[in-house]
Amino acid sequence: MSKTDVSRRGLLKTGALAGSGLALPTIFTAQSAHAYTNEPTGSSVTLGFNVPQTGPYADEGADELRAYQLAIEHLNGGGDGGMLNTFSSKALQGNGILGKEVKYVTGDTQTKSDAARASAKSMIEKDGAVMITGGSSSGVAVAVQALCQEAGVIFMAGLTHSNDTTGKDKRANGFRHFFNSYMSGAALAPVLANAYGKDRKAYHLTADYNWGYTTEEAVRSSTEAMGWETVAAVKTPLTQTDFSSYIAPVLQSGADTLILNHYGGNMVNSLTNAVQFGLRDKQVNGKDFQIVVPLYSRLMAKGAGANVKGIFGSTNWHWSLQDEGSKAFVRSFGTKYGFPPSQAAHTCYVQTLLYADAVQRAGSFAPCAVAEALEGYEFDGLGNGKTLYRAEDHQCFKDVLVVKGKENPTSEFDLLEIVEVTPVEQVTYAPDHPQFSGGALGTCNNGA
Amino acid sequence: MKSLTKNDLTLLVAVAFLTLFAPFILNPFPEGSAMAQFNAGYPDLMQRFVIFGIFAIGFNILFGLTGYLSFGHAAFLGVGSYAAVWMFKLLSMNVIPAIILSVIVAGLFSLLIGFVSLRRSGIYFSILTLAFAQMMFALAYSVLTPITGGETGLQLALDDPRILGSSQTPEGNIPVPGLFGMEMRDSFDLELGSWVFTFNIGYYFCALVLIASFYLAIRIFRSPFGMMLRAVKSNQQRMNYTGLNTRPYTLAAFVISGMYAGLAGGLMASMDPLAGAERMQWTASGEVVLMTILGGAGTLIGPVLGAGFIKYFENIFSKINATILHEWFAFLPDGLEDFIVAILYPFIGKGWHLTLGILFMMVVIFLPGGLVEGGQRIRSWLQARKSKNGRPNGTTEPAE
């Protein structure tokens, strides 16, 4: 072909241009001017809110986003200040963070680790976010946490309950305020033993993924320590919507307690099935048959309707708490949106304040400085009583709530009642506890 | 070896130009302006453009040429990612061995799945591939958690062996994937006035792979083998009656496109060392079908365009939220502003699927040949206009 010559030259030209294009910026590179990733140089600072806006946890994501917007408003000095007034640290002045106005960008995690990472990456690379927060599933939290570690920004986890987030997958740039499976087990077991006795036979139905495994392990080991016996633990596929075939064998097994290690839609369906099968009216081993749900959320309680009445579970926080911090938060959230916040909203709001406060105290947005300010930090007034951000694994240690489905709910938000506030000492564990072994924090990364 | 025809060469040069200058092309709006929202020239998205472009090119070799519609192609992408991440964990952080292994592993899986699925054609073939892919997704998500990391995804850790590399950097962090010392995530910023252009090493690596894959696809399309595949599409029965066994050809096409998917998966893991099971879900398989049809099935450039289109929507439109809309329309009176925002809101942010769906429907209804057909129509329209305007009186007038 005679034309090949010309085009080859064209190709070479293109290559040469591209080459010079590549080489040129090394002269003008602006990268070295920054001490750490996305150092805010202007009058504002950008935070990235990465929440599920589509998919199974979209409702929780929407509530998280509301909480973030509220937190930004309060940080910038708007609204009634919310928990800033009750927070034990008074570093924040209501004039942004370090005098910089706080701005935010949002993204959709779709509750998929890939999508969540893509969205977090675009926040870091395109929008210049110095901190990423949010999420409503442990898989996403772990994935985004690892990304933030690599990129050199801080990750403040949203709703994530699996032990792994601050266990085997912990990272130096990641922090979790939410409680975890171990804490649920440790808080629930004594309450269950009191209510149902110490010689129960438990049957576990466990969602077949990481969070399910760690929750089953946690609940199992703490109830067995109380004298319960585990008859069987059956894994159910995450996509299961009809659990009848899993419920039927429960009665034949001789178990008198069913523990549903399910979350979200799984839990709504499995609990509904169990109740429809009449499990709760049965008598086994001379005892009333009981059902337990280790992790409760308001949205799940709403989905399961009347079936949750009298069923025990645990939560991180509940809007009916009567301490000053919770009251202030519920008040400003309610004023702005017209209904009380969920536990997901609470943890996200608190995480934002904690980050802002740490930056303020450290005097810098540099991730390592922020991490140092958060590690081993003790605070109060954010709704869970005295809380410690433990340095060894970046997990918050605070009181855990054991709740029960309310018998006579007064509104669609008033579905759970607090049975006991389990003191922090009872849910604290050693950093090298076997349920959390296998990971390493590494060192904090400032990026470049 | 025959050289390329002029048309194909133009196409290849065009693709090379578009990919190599993407940092400029995708960042048309100055930093800080209101339109900067629509800039797509940041490394992660550019990488995604070319990686999904490769994926779609490979898919098109199967679907566009043979007409076999695989609904489980994401499985090979996922398998490729897992293979690459395991290579990073065990061998070294160099991307070359990782990508080679991911192509090989994806090839083996596609050989196996293709061998079984290609016994049927049409909808039965689609359902079989879909079933295999969903099976692999379910396995990766739960049963095979020790190998795949389950829901959390397979990640690197500080205590991975990495025989030919170091387990951790001197600073105590996990090393990042690189190519003989060049880190994939390194980028240079070029500031020209208020424009900022980012040149990322990982992106250029992917871009070179895309150009190579595109060249390979051209060769396959123009080869006798490609002709055979097209014959399978137009009438497989007739070919069978002439005594020709088409199975080896279709199987080869299936394996090649599976290897393309594995290559894309390996690149994905090289850019971002994590492999999640969602990559193998049927929605991901459906996405590549959409990309190919949207761009134009059976054309060379179509799938690349389709991939870019969908990824742009997913990453740019999904990030526009109500606050940004209010900012845009702030100049309007309050009532009108709220009204316009209320109308637009369902189509942006989390509603990006809706916008994409509408566009997809319009393309399928009005441009059955995809975006490529749209381009062709515009070109022929322009040519027709030129030839009509060109010689109204037969002479050329000098411009004034």
Interface residues (C-beta under 8 A of the other chain):
Chain A: M1 K3 T4 S7 G10 L11 T14 L17 A18 G21 L22 L24 P25 T26 F28 T29 A30 Q31 Q53 T54 A58 V105 T106 G107 D108 K112 S113 D114 A115 R117 A118 S119 K121 S122 E125 K126 S137 S138 G139 V142 A143 A146 L147 Q149 E150 A151 S162 D164 D169 D208 Y209 N210 W211 Y213 K235 P237 L238 T239 G439 A440 G442 T443 N445
Chain B: S3 L4 T5 K6 L9 T10 V13 A16 F17 L20 F21 N39 Y42 P43 D44 L45 R48 A138 Y141 S142 V143 T145 G150 E151 T152 G153 Q155 L156 A157 L158 D159 Q168 E171 G172 N173 I174 V176 R185 S187 F188 D189 L190 E191 F197 T198 F199 Y204 D272 L274 G276 E278 R279 E314 N315 S318 K319 N321 G349 K350 H353
